Amino acid sequence: MTAPSGQATAPGIRRGGSAARLTAGWAQLRRPATLREHADRYGPLPQHGRGSRRHAGQLTDAIEQAGLTGRGGAGFPTATKIAAVAGRRGQAVVVANGMESEPASEKDQALLARAPHLVLDGAVLAAQAVRADVVHLCLSRSRPWQVAQLDSAVAERQAAGLDRVHIEVHQLPHHYVASEETALVHWLNGGDAKPLDTPPRPFERGVGRRPTLVDNVETLAHIALIARYGPDWFRQAGTAAAPGTMLATICGAVAGPGVYEVEVGTPVGDVLALAGASAAATAVLIGGYFGSWHDLDAVAGLPLARPQPPHTGPAPGAGVLAVLPAGACGLAETARVLGYLAAQSAGQCGPCMFGLPAIADDVAQLASGRPQGPVLDRLERRLGVVSGRGACRHPDGAARLAASALTAFAADARAHARRRPCQLAWRGRPAGPVLPIPRPDDGDGRWR
């Protein structure tokens, strides 16, 4: 494919659902692309939106025609978010979310470490589309090397006089809930990096009480490609209902763990085959720690995309696919994650302060095979109580994970609840821990 006049050749699609758009040149360079290398790879930054609402609207229209949805987990239509901010009064603000608080995910870190200017291009273009004068790039202070790399990239752009909007790089506390959009806004406004009750939403009144667009860094990188190559090119990958590509972190029982770029809607089995998933594995966690467990055979042929009627499939969430080794206990892995999520609560509401620790304890009892009382009945009741009751979505995500484990590992759960040997006991020596759990000292305990 040939790119528009004056631009580099558009990156394309490989066979088997893998892609090389965002990831073009990563294998060869293995470090952050300089501004010159970035321009050689993708061509110059398109000048959409300078000086008029009409030009700004052209980019929004292109994003809408492309069908781009958020790649941070929620999957909300990106053009709708941009239009909501652009339609408000007053000068807007753009927040680029590079926190990646999901422990099993590495996609945003990989993107920022290889193609920082693609993310910054998208952030600047988004700022032009909503008529913002500043971009706040939010990163975790637990990754000082990443902050240094992005500071360097921003300095390159400033030296080249490339951007008319101001870009600020921020280091936020590392907590699971600190990447939630209202937590980012609260921190940028001088508060703790804790989620806030809504409304108002950030698009209504966000940073400095101004209309604020909050987008994941991968989403912004896709904007930069759509602006260069157009919506028709973007739709050449993926499906009609779920176009484009996505970054996926594949880990666990695979030969080649890492970050892969795949077409949205590729069957789960084909995605896992790219990383050499173990033939003996029987379960996979899709979507990260707010995602859900699935029987591998049941989902292998389903598309990796947000379910849209009449089609069903596992929601990709944060783009994580963790394959459970044959010798690992899914209930034990879930108990470890739930314990972590309970400890990561902002402590602002009852479901987080009391509900999540109780659920985590119940699942830990179940995993141990020594439960106290009717643990399954207790879990069913508690999961129903916390869902939809929190000040943010933290309890909902934890409850979703727990409920999916009780379904995916139902036979083991029943055996554990009766203090009987589960299927794992008959398969030989169990495997060690699989899913990554950050050490308590990975964060400094501060929220500011």
C-alpha positions in Angstrom: 0.0 0.0 0.0 1.2 3.5 -0.8 0.7 6.3 1.8 -0.7 9.7 0.9 1.6 12.0 -1.0 4.7 13.1 0.9 4.3 10.4 3.6 6.1 7.1 4.4 4.7 3.8 3.3 1.8 2.8 5.4 2.6 -0.2 7.7 0.5 -3.3 7.0 -0.8 -6.6 8.1 1.0 -9.9 8.4 -0.5 -13.3 8.0 -2.4 -15.1 10.8 -3.9 -12.0 12.4 -0.6 -10.4 13.5 0.1 -6.9 12.4 2.9 -4.3 12.2 1.3 -0.9 12.4 2.1 0.5 15.9 4.9 -2.0 16.1 6.5 -1.2 12.8 10.3 -1.3 13.2 10.3 -2.4 16.8 12.3 -5.6 16.2 15.0 -3.7 14.3 15.5 -0.7 16.6 14.9 -2.1 20.1 15.0 1.3 21.7 12.9 4.5 21.5 12.7 5.9 18.0 14.2 9.4 17.7 12.1 12.1 16.1 14.0 11.7 12.8 13.6 7.9 12.8 9.9 8.3 13.6 9.4 10.7 10.7 11.3 8.4 8.4 9.0 5.5 9.5 5.6 7.2 9.5 6.0 10.5 7.6 5.4 14.0 8.9 2.7 14.9 11.4 -0.5 15.9 9.6 -1.6 19.4 10.5 -5.3 18.8 11.3 -7.2 21.3 13.2 -5.0 24.4 13.2 -7.1 27.5 13.3 -10.6 26.4 12.6 -13.4 24.2 13.9 -13.9 22.8 10.4 -10.4 21.4 10.3 -10.6 20.0 13.8 -13.9 18.4 12.9 -12.3 16.7 9.9 -10.0 14.7 12.2 -12.9 13.7 14.5 -14.9 12.6 11.4 -12.0 10.5 10.3 -11.7 8.8 13.7 -15.5 8.2 13.7 -15.3 6.6 10.2 -12.4 4.5 11.3 -14.5 3.1 14.2 -11.6 3.5 16.7 -12.5 2.6 20.2 -10.5 3.1 23.4 -7.6 0.6 24.0 -7.4 1.2 27.7 -10.0 -1.3 28.7 -13.4 0.3 28.4 -13.6 0.3 24.6 -15.7 3.5 24.4 -15.9 5.1 20.9 -13.0 7.6 20.7 -14.8 10.0 18.3 -17.7 10.3 20.7 -15.3 11.2 23.6 -13.6 13.8 21.4 -16.9 15.3 20.2 -18.2 15.6 23.8 -15.1 17.6 24.9 -15.0 19.7 21.7 -18.7 20.6 22.2 -18.1 22.1 25.7 -17.4 25.8 26.3 -13.9 27.0 27.1 -10.4 25.8 26.3 -10.0 22.1 26.8 -7.2 19.9 28.2 -5.9 16.5 27.0 -4.7 13.8 29.4 -2.6 11.0 27.9 -2.9 8.0 30.2 0.3 5.9 30.3 0.0 4.7 33.9 -0.7 1.0 32.9 -1.5 0.0 36.5 -2.6 -3.5 35.3 0.2 -5.8 36.6 -0.1 -8.4 33.8 0.0 -5.8 31.0 3.1 -4.4 29.3 1.6 -3.1 26.1 1.7 0.6 27.0 5.2 0.4 28.4 6.3 -1.3 25.2 4.7 1.3 23.0 6.2 4.2 24.9 9.6 2.5 25.0 9.6 2.0 21.2 7.4 4.6 19.6 7.1 7.6 22.0 6.6 10.1 19.2 3.6 8.2 17.8 1.9 8.6 21.1 2.8 12.3 21.3 1.7 12.9 17.7 -1.7 11.4 18.7 -1.9 13.5 21.8 -1.1 16.7 19.9 -3.7 15.8 17.2 -6.3 15.1 19.9 -5.5 18.5 21.5 -6.1 20.2 18.1 -9.4 18.3 17.7 -10.8 19.5 21.0 -9.0 22.9 20.9 -6.8 22.2 23.9 -3.6 24.2 24.7 -1.9 21.6 26.9 -1.3 17.8 27.0 -0.7 16.1 30.4 1.1 12.8 29.9 0.6 10.7 33.1 3.2 8.0 33.9 3.9 5.9 37.0 6.7 7.2 39.2 7.7 3.5 39.7 9.2 3.6 36.2 11.8 6.4 36.3 13.5 5.2 33.1 10.2 5.6 31.3 9.8 9.1 32.6 13.3 10.0 31.4 12.6 8.6 27.9 9.5 10.6 27.5 11.1 13.8 28.9 13.8 13.3 26.2 11.2 12.8 23.5 9.3 16.0 24.5 12.5 17.9 24.6 13.3 16.7 21.0 10.0 18.0 19.8 10.4 21.3 21.6 13.9 21.8 20.0 12.4 21.1 16.6 9.5 23.6 17.2 7.1 20.8 16.2 4.1 21.3 18.5 1.9 24.4 19.2 0.5 22.8 22.3 2.4 22.4 25.6 3.3 18.9 26.7 3.9 18.2 30.4 5.1 14.8 31.7 3.9 13.9 35.2 4.9 11.1 37.6 2.0 9.8 39.6 1.9 7.3 42.5 1.7 3.7 41.5 -1.6 2.2 42.6 -4.1 0.0 40.7 -6.9 2.6 40.9 -4.6 5.5 40.2 -5.0 5.0 36.4 -8.7 5.6 36.5 -9.6 8.8 34.7 -11.1 10.7 37.6 -8.0 9.7 39.7 -5.7 11.3 37.1 -7.8 14.5 37.0 -7.9 14.6 40.8 -4.1 14.3 41.1 -3.5 16.9 38.3 -5.8 19.2 40.3 -3.6 18.9 43.4 -5.5 16.0 45.1 -4.7 12.3 45.7 -4.6 9.9 42.8 -7.9 8.4 43.9 -11.1 8.0 41.9 -13.9 10.5 42.4 -17.6 10.2 42.5 -19.2 11.2 39.3 -20.8 13.4 37.8 -19.3 15.6 36.7 -17.3 13.6 34.3 -13.9 14.9 33.1 -15.3 15.9 29.7 -17.7 18.2 31.6 -15.3 19.6 34.2 -11.9 18.1 34.6 -8.4 19.5 35.0 -8.6 23.1 36.2 -12.4 22.7 35.9 -11.9 22.7 32.1 -13.4 20.2 29.6 -10.9 17.3 29.6 -10.2 14.5 27.2 -8.6 11.4 28.9 -7.3 8.8 26.5 -5.0 5.8 26.8 -1.7 6.1 25.0 -2.4 3.3 22.6 -5.6 5.0 21.6 -3.7 8.2 20.9 -1.1 6.3 18.8 -3.9 4.9 16.6 -5.2 8.5 16.2 -1.8 9.5 14.8 -2.0 6.6 12.2 -5.6 7.4 11.2 -4.6 11.0 10.6 -1.8 9.9 8.4 -3.4 7.1 6.4 -7.1 7.6 6.7 -10.1 5.6 8.0 -10.3 3.2 5.0 -6.7 2.1 5.7 -7.5 1.6 9.4 -10.4 -0.6 8.5 -8.3 -2.9 6.4 -7.5 -4.7 9.6 -10.0 -6.2 12.0 -13.7 -6.7 11.3 -16.4 -4.4 10.2 -17.8 -4.2 13.7 -14.4 -4.1 15.4 -11.9 -2.6 13.1 -8.2 -1.9 13.5 -5.4 -3.6 15.5 -4.7 -3.8 19.2 -1.7 -4.5 21.4 -2.0 -7.6 23.5 0.2 -8.8 26.3 0.4 -12.6 26.2 1.9 -14.4 29.2 1.8 -17.6 31.3 2.1 -21.0 29.7 3.4 -19.7 26.3 6.8 -20.2 24.5 7.1 -16.5 23.6 5.6 -14.2 26.2 5.5 -10.6 25.3 3.5 -7.8 23.5 1.9 -8.7 20.2 0.0 -6.5 17.7 -3.0 -8.3 16.4 -6.1 -7.6 14.3 -9.1 -6.9 16.5 -11.5 -9.8 16.1 -8.8 -12.5 15.6 -9.9 -15.8 17.1 -8.5 -16.2 20.6 -6.8 -19.5 19.7 -5.0 -17.8 16.8 -3.8 -15.0 19.0 -2.4 -17.5 21.5 -0.8 -19.5 18.8 1.3 -16.5 17.9 3.0 -16.8 21.3 3.1 -20.6 21.3 0.5 -21.4 23.9 1.0 -24.7 25.7 -1.1 -27.5 24.1 -1.7 -28.9 27.7 -3.3 -25.6 29.0 -7.0 -25.6 29.6 -7.8 -22.1 30.8 -7.0 -18.5 30.0 -7.5 -15.2 31.8 -8.6 -12.5 29.2 -8.7 -8.8 30.0 -6.4 -8.6 33.0 -7.3 -8.5 36.7 -10.7 -6.9 35.9 -11.2 -9.6 33.2 -12.5 -13.1 33.3 -11.4 -16.7 33.2 -12.4 -18.9 30.3 -12.1 -22.6 29.3 -9.7 -22.5 26.4 -11.6 -24.9 24.2 -14.8 -22.8 24.6 -13.2 -19.5 23.5 -10.5 -20.6 21.1 -12.8 -19.9 18.1 -14.3 -16.7 19.4 -13.1 -13.3 18.3 -11.0 -11.2 20.6 -13.2 -8.1 20.5 -15.8 -6.4 22.7 -19.0 -8.5 22.3 -21.5 -7.0 19.9 -24.9 -8.7 19.3 -25.5 -11.1 17.8 -21.8 -12.1 18.3 -20.3 -13.1 21.6 -16.8 -13.4 22.8 -14.4 -12.5 25.6 -13.9 -8.7 26.0 -10.2 -7.9 25.6 -10.3 -5.3 28.4 -6.7 -4.3 29.1 -5.4 -6.5 26.3 -4.1 -9.3 28.6 -4.2 -13.0 27.8 -2.7 -15.1 30.6 -2.6 -18.8 29.8 -2.9 -21.0 32.9 -0.3 -23.8 33.0 -1.7 -27.3 33.2 -0.3 -27.8 36.7 -1.5 -24.5 38.1 -4.7 -24.0 40.2 -7.0 -21.3 38.8 -8.6 -20.8 42.2 -5.2 -20.2 43.9 -4.2 -17.7 41.2 -7.6 -15.9 41.6 -7.1 -15.8 45.4 -3.7 -14.1 44.9 -5.1 -11.5 42.5 -8.1 -10.8 44.7 -5.9 -10.3 47.7 -3.8 -7.8 45.7 -7.0 -5.9 44.5 -8.4 -5.7 48.0 -5.1 -4.2 49.2 -5.2 -1.7 46.3 -8.5 -0.1 47.3 -8.6 3.6 47.8 -10.6 3.0 51.0 -13.3 5.4 50.0 -16.5 3.2 50.2 -17.9 0.2 51.9 -17.7 -2.3 49.0 -13.9 -1.7 48.7 -13.1 -1.4 52.4 -15.2 -4.4 53.6 -16.6 -6.3 50.7 -13.4 -7.0 48.7 -11.3 -8.2 51.7 -14.2 -10.6 52.6 -14.4 -11.9 49.1 -10.6 -12.3 48.8 -10.6 -14.2 52.1 -13.4 -16.5 51.0 -11.6 -17.4 47.7 -8.4 -17.9 49.6 -10.2 -20.3 52.0 -11.7 -22.1 49.0 -8.3 -22.4 47.2 -6.7 -23.8 50.4 -9.3 -26.6 50.5 -10.1 -25.8 54.1 -13.1 -23.4 53.9 -15.0 -22.4 57.0 -18.8 -22.9 56.5 -20.7 -22.7 53.3 -18.1 -20.7 51.4 -19.8 -21.0 47.9 -23.1 -19.6 49.2 -21.3 -16.9 51.1 -19.4 -15.9 47.9 -22.5 -15.8 45.8 -24.2 -13.5 48.3 -21.2 -11.2 48.7 -20.5 -10.9 45.0 -24.1 -9.8 44.5 -23.8 -7.2 47.2 -20.6 -5.4 46.0 -21.3 -5.3 42.3 -22.5 -1.9 41.1 -22.2 -0.4 44.6 -18.8 1.1 44.7 -17.7 4.8 44.2 -15.7 3.5 41.2 -15.5 0.3 39.2 -12.9 -1.3 41.4 -15.4 -3.6 43.2 -17.1 -4.5 39.9 -13.8 -5.6 38.3 -12.8 -7.8 41.3 -16.3 -9.3 41.5 -16.2 -10.1 37.8 -12.9 -11.9 38.2 -14.1 -13.9 41.2 -17.4 -14.9 39.5 -15.6 -16.0 36.4 -13.3 -18.2 38.4 -16.2 -20.0 40.1 -17.6 -20.8 36.7 -14.4 -21.7 34.8 -13.1 -23.9 37.7 -16.5 -25.0 38.9 -15.6 -28.6 39.4 -12.5 -27.7 41.4 -14.5 -25.2 43.5 -17.1 -27.8 44.4 -14.3 -30.2 45.4 -12.5 -27.6 47.5 -15.7 -26.5 49.2 -16.3 -30.1 50.3 -12.6 -30.5 51.4 -12.0 -33.1 48.8 -9.1 -33.4 46.4 -9.7 -31.4 43.2 -8.7 -32.3 39.7 -5.3 -30.7 40.1 -4.4 -33.1 42.9 -4.7 -36.0 40.4 -2.5 -34.3 37.9 0.8 -34.4 39.8 3.0 -31.7 41.3 1.3 -28.3 41.1 3.0 -25.4 39.3 4.2 -22.3 41.1 2.5 -18.8 41.0 1.8 -17.6 37.5 0.2 -14.2 37.5 2.5 -11.2 38.6 1.7 -9.6 41.9 3.6 -6.4 42.6 5.6 -6.3 45.8 4.2 -4.1 48.6 7.2 -1.9 48.3 6.7 -1.3 44.6 4.6 1.7 45.6 5.6 4.1 48.3 2.2 4.1 50.0 1.5 7.7 49.0 -1.4 8.8 47.0 0.0 12.3 46.2 
